[in-house]
């Protein structure tokens, strides 16, 4: 599915589309559904082009490509009998500058940041649909725009998405009058005052491999708007060795560079396993489902008192665990801990989850090295980035 092309200058939109439509069939017996003469299957019924550009680039695209005359995009489809594809004024996207007006060019650091955020957000939205396929072309435009588009696809791209560049043969690549190889003779002037026949032009689609980082991003970055810099920072953290800092008094942890607030009971349960991992102690068996385990209750209450502090009323929890902790209590709050970590950290949560041995009798542990775990207050600057306050209820429900 040819969904996304991003360039600055309008005239470079047609060569990428021509190249995509004429690319050879991929391996595995599948046909290129955009090739001339193909009807296109149901998976490609929503083919569309999205052009990310500046205000001046948008003006040129409307005049050169989408107008009735010369209307080069419509001519391209007609000359090469291409299937229908959605590309109109609504598919031309221009970011706004800091002052709120459409961005004319990338001249300042603020313009640069605005373009980076806009490209990243556009790619995030286009890749949100699991049934879509994005083919992004970095041809033309400012070098920074091509870089940001490639980087954005690296952050958000999926296995089906593609990144490419278009190579135009000499002497056509420098001509403003060239849009695509014509099926019949068409003579155009060149910058050096010579003439050339567009029928002789060669267009090559050069595929660009890229590293996919999407699986390491937290779910909130995939689901909601985020700046380019914040998304890059999250990807960097996901590639770093895991480290866990527990601030029990403020009921927060720092994991994969992100502050997460935890309810008291799941936090105390995490602290039990973090303390053992830090001290190099062996895994623990879960409490029996029917018979309360007194030792389990004591080790849990030790951490729970640190979480709640000396001024809180702990009577309800201490009464519930006076004979020990049973398997039902353990399983319920272990599941809650896993849900909170997965929701806040996404795929990066894996090293911070309490793992079991998968064989009976099941034994549980936090599989982090001792040096990766610290119990210490978080700096106020870090706490300010916490997504939500920790619940204060005794049950942690």
C-alpha positions, 0 to 999 in steps of 0.5 A, a space after each residue: 500500500 503506497 500511503 506516504 511520500 514526504 518531500 518539500 518540492 512538489 515536482 518530486 512527488 511524481 517520480 516516487 509514485 512512478 517508481 513504486 508503481 513500476 517496481 518489480 514483483 516482490 519475492 514469494 509469488 506476490 504481485 506488485 498491486 500498483 503496477 499498471 494493468 493490475 486491478 489492486 486487491 482489497 488490501 489496497 482499496 485505500 491507496 493514498 499519497 500524503 505529501 509533507 511539505 512547506 507552505 511554498 511546497 504546498 502551493 507548487 504541488 497544488 499548481 503543478 500536480 493537482 490543477 486541471 492544467 498542467 495537472 501532472 499527477 493526473 497526467 501520470 495516472 492517465 499516461 501509465 494507466 495507474 489505478 485510482 489513488 487518493 491524492 488531493 488538497 487534503 493529502 498535503 500537510 504543512 506544519 505550523 511555525 511557532 507563531 502559528 502560521 504555516 511553515 514557509 521554510 526551515 530556517 531556525 532551530 524552532 522551525 527545525 523542531 516543528 518539522 521534526 515533530 510534525 513528521 513524527 506525528 504524521 508517521 505515527 498516525 499513518 502506522 497506527 492502522 495495523 492493516 495499512 502499509 506505508 511506503 515512505 520516500 525521502 526523495 527531494 526536499 530539505 536534507 533534514 526532512 528526509 532524515 526526519 522521515 527516515 528516523 520517524 519510520 525507524 521509530 514507528 515502522 512495522 515489518 510491512 512498511 518500506 523506506 526508499 529513495 528515488 534515483 533519476 537518470 541524467 540529465 533529467 534530475 536537475 530539470 524542473 520540467 521533468 515529472 516522470 518518464 512519458 510513454 510517448 516522446 516529450 521534449 523538455 529544456 534542460 538547465 544547460 539549455 540543451 533538450 532531452 526527451 522524457 521518454 528516455 528517462 530512467 527511474 530507479 527505486 532504491 530501497 533503504 533498510 532501517 532498524 525498527 524500534 517500534 516494539 521498544 516504545 511505551 504504549 502511550 507514545 504509540 497511542 498519543 501525540 509526542 514530540 520527536 525528541 521525546 520519542 527518540 529519548 524513549 527509544 534510546 532508553 529502551 536500548 539501554 540496560 534495564 535499571 530499577 530505582 524504588 522510592 518507597 516513601 513516595 510510592 514510585 519507581 524509576 524503570 527504563 527512564 520513566 517514573 511510574 506511580 504504584 499502589 502500595 500493595 503491588 509496590 511492596 510486593 515488587 520491593 520484596 523481590 527487588 530486595 532479594 535480587 539486590 542481595 543475590 538471594 534465590 527465587 521464592 515459592 508462592 504462598 500456598 493457595 489454601 494455607 497462609 504462609 507466615 514467613 511470606 506475610 512477614 517479609 511482605 509487611 516489612 516492605 509495606 510498612 516502609 511504603 505506607 510510613 509510620 503515620 499511616 493506619 495499617 490495621 486493616 492490612 496487618 489484620 488480614 495478614 496476621 496469620 500470613 499471606 495465602 496464594 490468592 492474595 499473592 496472585 491477585 496483587 502480582 497480576 495487578 503489578 504486572 498490569 500497571 508495569 505493562 500499561 506504563 512501560 509497554 514492551 520495556 516492562 519485561 525485565 521488571 516483571 516478576 518472572 516464574 520458573 514455568 515449572 512446578 513447583 513455581 518459583 518467582 524472582 526479579 531477574 535483574 542483576 544486583 547492581 541494576 537495583 537501588 532503593 533511594 528517593 527520586 529527585 524532585 525533577 524526576 517526580 514531576 514527570 510522573 504520570 499520575 499520583 499513587 493510590 492511597 488505598 490499603 488494598 492497592 486495588 
